[in-house]
Amino acid sequence: MSGEKQVVHLVSRSSLLAVMLASDTNTSTAMAFKLMFSVALLLSLWSTAGCDFFVEGVLQLECHDRYFMIAVDLAATGEVPRFEAVDGTGTYAITEDYAAKCGYSISILSLLGLVELRASYFSCHTEKGAGFSFRFNLITTYEGVDAYYALNKTCSPHLLWSPREVTCEVNYMEVSVRSELPCQSGSSDDSSTLGPLYSSSTEVWQVTFQNPYQQLPPMNLSQARQEGYIFNLVHDRIVFRTPYGQPESYRTEVTGVPVEVVHATVFSRQSWVVVMVDLIAACSMDKGSYDSGYMIWDTPEALYPSLGTTQISFGLNGNLVEEAAVVQKGFIMERYNSTVQIGIPYDAEGGYRKSFVSDGLSEFYIFNLYLKQTSVDERHEETVLWFHRTLVTPLLSSPLFTEDQTDVNDGTFSIYLGKVPRDVELTSVQLTGQEFAVPFSDSIAYTLTEVRHSNKSHSYTLKVPLHDPIVVQEFSKEKAAMLHKLDINYTLIVKPGDEPYYHTFSVTALMAVSPPSFDVVCKESGIDFKLAYRSFDYLWDFMIGSDRLTPALAANYGYTMSNDSQNLLLSVPLFTHGYKYKDIGLKGFLGTFTILVRDRETAGILTSTIKTCLFNTTEFIMCSTNGWMTVVVDLSAVLPSGEMPTRFHLLNSLCVPKAVDGTRVLFSFPLHSCGSTVKLAKENVTYQNKIYFDTSENAVEGMTVQCTYPLASLHRLFSSHKFESDKEGVGSIIPFVETTKVVPAKITTVAPQRTRSPSLHLPPSYPTARYIKVYRVHNRPGQFSKESQADRPATHLQQDSAAPLLPASLHAHTFSSHLSWRRSPRLPNESCGALLHGPYSALREEDL
């Protein structure tokens, strides 16, 4: 098949919005784009910009008023399509020079996916019959094999021809005039291209070019053809065509507008008669300018003689709009100083834009202007000019629009990214250095919403929670608020291609900080506190009284505490340190626990969480820090069957219950009263009493109630003679049975008289006293002696027989943790119980 032509007929599958972009390969340097980069670079950056160009085969074969157009999809032809013109004499390759000379204009837009061919009705190989017949071959190459596609069409334009018509194409000028010469239609290869008027061989057609700047010699038509000029006689019209920038053309300015002119006079002499035809092609060469959102293009009003103003109609992509309707399309047409000025809005329908990354995001617009200008001379002869002009704006800044739409009450950053061009795509978002591909995964807490707008731009809205770990949060002392900051880096790609553009934006939000508040739940066994951590809760300390809440403190006080990055959970059992009790009765009591919030920097208390709960228990015992025992006991377990006590009391029979409900009794009394006994162990001291009830039986049954305190917490008792413990005591209720009823001695408590200083500051010359052996008490808060009463029995104070006797009044001093052996003066033995039994807080009548 190599070397054999394959002719394939392609069928048009879609109409095309006529898009034309003249390639620099088809025009002179004078027609180069106004952009500072070459047309090749411009085309390499051009994209479809959202238009539906990518269909297979021929997109369109269309007959216009004065030209025939073919648009072919490059996806079907390959990157380098070629055209041949076909007529009865053969095929002719349409090269750059040949196109400009013979009336063809080819634009190859590789990344646009389009190749477009425009052919004049007077082009070299158009066959003239009832209409204008065009035959072309489209040649593509695939894997080294050429393929030929025949593209044929016959056009019959309905618009009548004016006496003179001028076409200003992108790569050539063409003028045709009505001929009344008795010449035979057609062309010849000799010097008489238009045909001799008479048979005499001495009369030949010649052409001379008029130039105001120099005198040019005449030449015959064959010579002119070799110079790139075409003269022809078609359908009784004399046609003259020339590429731009020929040596015989010249540039001038008309009303300040650059114009290129070629003035050719074709003449023939017969004896004394000379026949002359004046052919003038004049085209505005204005490249256009951009001003205030409009692409401006100028052309002189009087390129050709006119009795009045010229009639103008224009549009884009081969579509004409009458002068009266241009305003509705958003166009501008103004006349000033004999100049017609056309204004095309940058966003006009039919224009095309392309994004470009150059020191930021830029854009340029391309407009394919098509204009018809009609003038009438003094002989009432019309001259019609047809302009094809490709206008390109300079690079314009195309900044994206970013807006912080955050409402701190919603707890979410909201960032709007708008004015994103249709050929720019968001591919990823970087948040505080961490990159996330677009679209976002459902597994993350952030959202990105895209909205497409009627102007073919699109926008994105990004939402990120203010308290998300990816948000930088720091306390602002100046603002006295928490500063939330999020750095965003958008990565966008200009399509087609992969050239990235990075758009950065930072948002901040100030949030007033408030001390935290716990969620609290009352339970049967105590109170549970829960705190959901906020990012700034490190600013506070949580206090139990004067102690900072820590895991060690919680363990020491018997709390259950769990602390992670999300929540703080604290379970406070009933009767542990920190509770305050009130309204104690047989039906229950109110327990209150308080957690204080302290400013970590100033140590000032800011707020507190206080919870009071009602607890209903059958039995309980409270050992307060101020030396009181409160106990509710149900004696039914130790009562004889069917017996009901007539009376309840403690060791001191004068101490009776505050409340009785059947077999349940409530006692509340100072530890050192009502006949309480004191048992001293190595590290603990236990205050014990018994609850009796009277029955008809000889046996005595009841409950032993006791409170045990660590000695280390009672140092005030020994320094200021006042019962005050750093910790609550541990209480217990123990049933007992005595076979013989013990009648406790009646105890009358008398308030003591202070006869000496309680601090016992004695002179050094005080007589030497005997000593008793005392165990050293280590200051280990919260650790009670683990020795049972059986291991270390003690009824009141037990004296070590191997040690000297310490005066009883100073026994209490031996409980202090910083004493082991101590010299002390002898005091009367009756003061032994003075401290442990509370001589300065004796039971008063109103306490019972």
Residue, then its C-alpha position, 0 to 999 in steps of 0.5 A: m500500500s506504500g505509495e498508493k493513495q487512500v481516498v476516504h470520505l469523512v462525514s461531518r458529525s457535528s457543527l462547529l462554532a467557527v473558531m479561527l486562530a491564524s498561525d504565524t506560518n500563514t502570515s507575514t511578520a507584520m501580522a504577528f501577535k501582539l504578545m511578546f512570545s511567538v505564535a508557536l508558543l501561543l498555540s502550544l498553550w492554547s486549549t479548547a477552553g471548554c468547547d466541544f471540539f473533540v469529535e471524530g472526522v471532519l467537523q464542518l464544511e461550510c459555505h460562507d458569503r465570500y469563502f469556503m471553510i473546512a474544519v477538521d479534528l486533529a484527533a483524527t488527522g494527527e499532529v501534522p495534517r496536509f492539504e492538497a488542492v485538486d482540479g482538472t490539471g492535477t493536485y497541488a500541495i498547499t504550502e505557506d507561500y502557495a496558500a498566500k498566493c492562491g487564496y488559501s488560509i490554513s491554521i493548525l492549532s495543535l492543542l486546540g485540536l483543530v485545523e482550519l482551511r479557508a478558501s476564497y471563491f476566487s482561489c487558484h483551483t476553484e472550478k467555476g460552473a454554476g457554482f464554485s466547486f472545491r476539491f481538496n485532499l487531506i493527507t495524514t501520516y500514521e506509522g509512516v503511511d500517508a492516508y488521503y481524505a477527499l473533502n469536496k463541496t460546491c458553493s453557490p453564494h446568494l449574496l450578489w457581488s458588488p462592483r468592487e470587493v476587497t478581502c483582507e485575509v490574515n495572509y493575503m489581500e484580494v480585490s475583484v472588480r466587475s469587468e466589462l472588457p470583451c475578454q474571454s474568461g479564463s487564463s493563459d500561460d503566456s504574457s497575455t494572462l487576461g487575453p488580448l483584446y485584438s489579434s495583434s501580437t504587439e498588444v500585450w497586457q502589462v501591470t505597473f505598481q503605483n508607489p508614492y515613494q518610488q517609480l516602479p517599472p512595468m512588468n508583464l503578467s507572467q513576471a508578476r506571477q513569478e513575484g507572487y501576484i495573481f491576476n485572473l478573470v473569473h465569472d466576468r470579474i478581474v481578480f488581483r491577489t497579493p500576499y502581505g509585505q510584497p516589495e511593490s506594496y507600501r505602508t502608510e497611515v490613514t487617520g492614524v491607523p496603519v494601512e498596507v496598500v498595493h496599487a496595481t494598474v493593468f493596461s494594454r495598448q492598441s495603436w493609439v488606444v490604451v485600456m487600463v484597469d485600476l486595482i487597489a487593495a488597501c487593508s487596515m493593519d491595526k493589531g488591536s489594543y486592550d483597554s478597560g476590558y475591551m479589545i479595540w480594533d481600528t480601521p479608517e472610515a475612508l479607505y475607499p472613496s465614499l459619499g458618506t459614512t460607511q455601513i458596518s456589520f461585524g461579529l466573531n467567527g464568521n458571524l455578522v451582526e448588523e450595526a443596530a444590534v451590536v450594542q445588544k451583544g455588548f460590542i462597541m462601535e464608534r466613529y471619530n476622526s474618520t476612524v471606525q473603532i470596534g470594541i469587543p468585551y473580553d467576555a464576549e460570546g464567541g471569544y476564547r480565553k487561555s490561562f497561563v502561569s507567568d509570575g502568577l496566574s494570567e490569561f489572554y483572550i483571542f477573538n476572530l473578528y469578521l467585519k464587512q465595510t461598505s462604501v458608495d462613491e460618487r458614481h454610486e458604485e459600491t465597494v465592499l471590504w471583508f476583514h478577517r482579523t485575529l485579535v489577541t489581548p496581552l497577558l492579563s493578570s487573573p488573580l484568584f479571589t479568596e475570602d475568609q468566611t469563618d464564623v467562630n460560632d460555627g466552630t469551623f474555618s470556612i474559606y472561599l476560593g473563587k474566580v477559578p478559570r474553567d481551564v484551571e483545576l484544583t488538584s490538592v490542598q495543603l493544610t499546615g504542611q500536610e497535603f490532601a488530594v482532591p477530592f477529599s477522602d471521606s475519612i477526614a474531617y474536612t470538606l471541599t465543595e465545588v460550585r460551577h458558575s454560569n460564566k464558566s468559572h468555578s469556585y471551592t469552599l473549604k471547611v476545617p474544624l477550628h479545634d482540629p489538630i491540624v489547626v495551630q492553636e496558641f494563647s495570645k496574651e495580648k488579645a487574652a484569647m486563643l488564636h487559631k491559625l490555618d495555613i493553606n496552599y492550593t495546588l492548581i493545574v492549567k489544562p491541558g498540561d501539568e503546569p502547576y500554580y500555587h495559591t497560598f492563604s492564611v486564616t486566623a480566628l480569635m476565640a475567647v477562652s473560658p475556664p472548663s466545666f465538668d459534666v457531673v453524674c451522681k451515683e450510689s457509690g459517689i460522684d463521677f466527673k467528666l471533662a471533654y478536653r479543649s485545645f487550650d485547657y492546658l491553661w488551667d490547673f484543677m484543684i481539690g482544696s489546696d492540692r493540685l489534681t494529679p494521678a498521684l494525688a488521686a491514687n493517694y485519696g482513693y479516687t479513680m482517675s483516667n486522663d487521655s488526650q480527649n477526656l479527663l474522667l474522675s470518679v470520687p467514692l463516697f467518704t473520701h477526701g474532699y466531701k462536705y456533708k450536711d442534712i445528715g439523717l436516717k433517710g440519707f444525707l447530702g454530699t458535696f464535692t468541689i473541683l476548683v479551676r486555677d489559672r496556671e500562670t497567676a494561681g488565681i481561682l477562676t471558677s469551680t464545679i460544685k456538685t451536691c448529691l443525695f445519698n441514701t444508705t442503710e448504714f454509714i460512718m463519717c470520721s470528720t477532720n475536725g474530730w467528730m464521728t457521725v454514724v447511722v447503724d441498723l441494729s436489727a442484725v444483732l437484736p434478739s428475735g422479737e425484741m425491740p430495744t427500749r433505749f440506745h446509748l454509747l459507752n457514756s450512757l448519757c450519749v443517746p442517739k440524735a434520731v431513732d427509726g425502729t432499729r436504725v439509730l443516728f449518733s453524732f459526737p466528738l471523738h474524745s467524748c462519750g467514753s471513747t477509748v483511744k488506741l495508739a498503733k505505730e502509725n495510726v490512732t483509733y478512737q473507739n466507742k460502742i452503741y448499746f441497746d437495752t433489752s430484757e436479756n442479760a447478754v448485751e449486744g451492739m455495735t462497735v464504731q471506730c475512726t482511725y486516723p494517721l498520726a502524721s495528719l494530727h500534728r495540730l493536735f500536739s502543737s495547738h491542742k486542737f483536733e484537726s486532721d489533714k485527712e478524714g478518718v477511716g470508719s468501721i462498724i463492728p457487731f459485738v456480744e458481751t455476756t455480762k452487761v457492763v454498766p459504764a461509769k458515769i462520766t462527768t466532763v468538766a471544762p478544763q482550766r488552763t494553768r499553763s501554756p499549752s506549748l509547754h515551754l519549760p526552762p532547761s533546768y526543769p528536773t530530769a524525768r523518766y522516759i518511755k519508749v515511743y515508736r518513730v512516726h514517719n511522715r508518710p501522708g495517707q498511709f495507715s498502719k497495716e497492723s491489726q489490733a491483734d498484732r498491736p493491742a492497745t487500750h488507751l495508751q500502753q506503756d513499754s515496761a522496758a522504757p522510762l515512763l513519759p509524763a502522760s501530758l506529753h504522750a501526744h507529742t510523741f505522735s509527731s513525725h519528726l520525733s523519735w526520742r525526746r527528753s521532757p519534764r515530768l508532769p502529773n499523771e492525771s494529764c495523760g488523757a488531756l490531749l487524746h481525750g481533748p481537754y480543750s474541746a470537752l463534750r458540752e451538754e448542747d453537744l448531746 
